[in-house]
């Protein structure tokens, strides 16, 4: 059991997402950094899609009300357990009554913004439409369909076995699979349906310039700031289906990247789509930081997803050897 | 080290493919060379080493529990896990061993003061390689 001590956290229960629910108009939700969630789970021997707590605002404190094995992944938040420093991307053991404190994300070799607290067995909240992720817009899923509050108590799924090995970690995939352009975090993007309707200059600007992640960025979408993107002529469109990663350009010319809590339809022209394999990079990019887009192809996008899967498979193999 | 122990080691060495055996302990250091036919002792204990080893305070070494790459700090930052002079608790990580994507801790077996790392950051090490030298707290008092 975990009790939330922080007053207003914006932390939510998330798994890998409510995949397959777009047909009912239900957004995907799920971890903004699915690679970190999966890594934390495999460190504990959980299913990769077990539910965990996604923490975007710090400090964030919880108390363990029972003995518990847990893993911390995502942003390195200088975590402490009853004051003792904990390694990031690592499995730890807590005793009943101990307090876990997550501090501010550390400016280290990877600037990240979200931490994941995974527990052995996973967070036990009811599955809705096949997922434990919090659907904030629809106010269902996760813990009572909302962000966690002070005093909330979360249970863990009972383990089929006794003890979970702890005391080891993983090299974060941000270091193993880095992607930067001119020292700036980058994401690969597929040109989308309305790409050709933007001026040649805007097309070049889109790839060549940096985009700042504005303060109006959250789990729903990231509003970017940069040189305005202009269509050759005004574009009028009916609403159509969209998915996380779609980069829309409203009339002001400042792009919006749809994220995990995006609504499933929209009517703005789409200049591109951040590929699925790189959404975690964007999900971790802090507000105020700058990013670059790299033009990619369908084949490269599929290969990138395969590369992430290979990293996870290799991590799982090594962790299982260690767990014995 | 007793002469008969050296002879016993030599006999064992003859039965192996090991070319050089180096053994270090408190106040003793021995190197044996095995050329395939016979074993000979190739180096006497260095006087300076004797002085260090026979210092009054017994020293403790944290060794590699696996083959891997020894890291002084976590890959996400540059802060060494064990600075010389720092007090560490039993079980605390003094460094890390990286095996592919996996990280294992190099831990202190008892409460101690860090003397220093014995292997450079990023160096590949074998099982049992001494990695960090420590001075146990209880015995230092």
Contacts between the chains, C-beta under 8 A, distances in Angstrom:
chain1	res1	chain2	res2	distance
A	76	B	74	7.8
A	76	B	76	4.8
A	76	B	77	6.9
A	87	B	74	5.9
A	87	B	93	6.4
A	87	B	105	7.7
A	88	B	74	6.5
A	88	B	76	5.7
A	89	B	74	7.9
A	89	B	76	7.3
A	89	B	103	7.5
A	90	B	103	7.5
A	106	B	76	7.3
A	106	B	77	6.3
A	108	B	76	4.4
A	108	B	77	3.8
A	108	B	78	7.6
A	109	B	75	6.8
A	109	B	76	5.5
A	109	B	77	6.6
A	109	B	78	7.9
A	110	B	76	5.9
A	167	B	105	6.3
A	168	B	102	6.6
A	168	B	103	6.3
A	168	B	104	5.3
A	168	B	105	7.1
A	169	B	96	7.8
A	169	B	102	7.7
A	169	B	103	4.2
A	170	B	101	5.3
A	170	B	102	6.5
A	170	B	103	6.4
A	171	B	75	5.2
A	171	B	98	6.4
A	171	B	101	5.2
A	171	B	102	7.8
A	171	B	103	6.2
A	172	B	75	7.0
A	172	B	76	6.3
A	175	B	75	5.4
A	175	B	76	7.4
A	176	B	101	6.3
A	311	B	101	7.0
A	314	B	100	6.4
A	314	B	101	5.8
A	315	B	101	4.6
A	315	B	102	7.4
A	318	B	99	6.5
A	318	B	100	5.5
A	318	B	101	5.8
A	318	B	102	4.0
A	319	B	102	6.6
A	321	B	102	7.9
A	322	B	102	6.1
A	322	B	104	7.2
